Amino acid sequence: MVRALVERLPIMVTPRWVDVAAQPVAVEDLLALLVEAGDVDLDGSHVFEIGGADRVTYGDLMREYARQRGLSRDDPRPRPDAETLESVARTRHAALRAGSVAP
């Protein structure tokens, strides 16, 4: 999803989840863990959480992906609050109504 967003949207207003910290895991590390997991004897159900050593936000991941791909991207912008969105919608609605009656 990070790749699709960064490559397809040069400018974006992002949702709040871009500020959430993640612990990315390299594919090679994940595959090694899965291979090792086949040798573990367990009874019942278990949950194993894995994560890399680095903690970064999804916004950081997007910026780094864009940098590595050589893409020119603005920083992802945080989502505007409800009051700002309402103000923009009212202004746009008023402008459309004025345009529908003006010559």
N, C-alpha and C positions, 0 to 999 in steps of 0.2 A: 504494500500500500504506500509506503514512503516513496518508493521509486516512482510509482504511477503519479502521485501528487506532484513530486518535484519535476519530473520530466514533462508533464502535461500542463502544468499551471505555473507560468513564470511569475505571476502575481497572485497572491491568495490571502483572503481573510480566513484565519484559522480558528477552529473551535478550541475550547479551553484545554482539551487533552494534549495539545502540543507542549504544555508545560509539565506534563506528568513524567516523572523519572522512570527510566527503563534500564535494564541490564542486558544489553545485547550479547548474544552468544554467536561465535563463529560457527559456520556450518560444519567445519571439520571437527570442532570440539563436540558439537551435538552428536555427530555420527559416532565419534569415539565413545561417548557416554552410552549411547544406545547399544553398541556392540558389547561393552562391558556389562550392561544391565542384563544381558542374556545369561550371564554366568552367576547371577545372584539368586539364591534360593530364598523365597519369601512365602509365607503363608498368609492368605487373605489379601485384601486390597491395601495399597499404599500409594501415597502421592509423593513424588520427588520433584522439588522445584529446583530449577537450574537457572543460573544467570552468570554473566561475565563479571569480571572484576570492576569494570567501569560503570558508573551511574551517570547517565546522560538523559536529557529530555528528548522527546520526539522532535522538537524544533531543532535541537542540536544535531540530531541524526539527519534531518532534512538539509540543513546547511552544509554538513560534512559531505553528504551524498552529492549535492550540487557542486561543491568544490572539487571533489574527486572526478566528477564527470565533465568538469570545465564549463558548467552551465552558469550563466549570469543570472542570479536570482536575488530579489530583495529579501530581506529577512521576513519570515512569516509574521504576519501581524496578529495580535490577539483579537479575539472576537469582540466586537463592540457590545456594550451593555444594552439592556432592553430599552432604556430611555433614549439612547442615541438612535437605535433602530426605529423606534416609534417616531422620533422627530424627523428622521429622513423619510419615512413612509408618508407622514402628514405633508411634508413639503412637496414630495413627488406627486402625491394625490392632488394637492392644490394646483400644482403646475399643469398637470394633465387636464384638470377641469377648466382652468383658464384657457388652455390651448384649444379645447373643444368648442368654446364659445367665441373666441377671438377670431377676427378675420385672417 
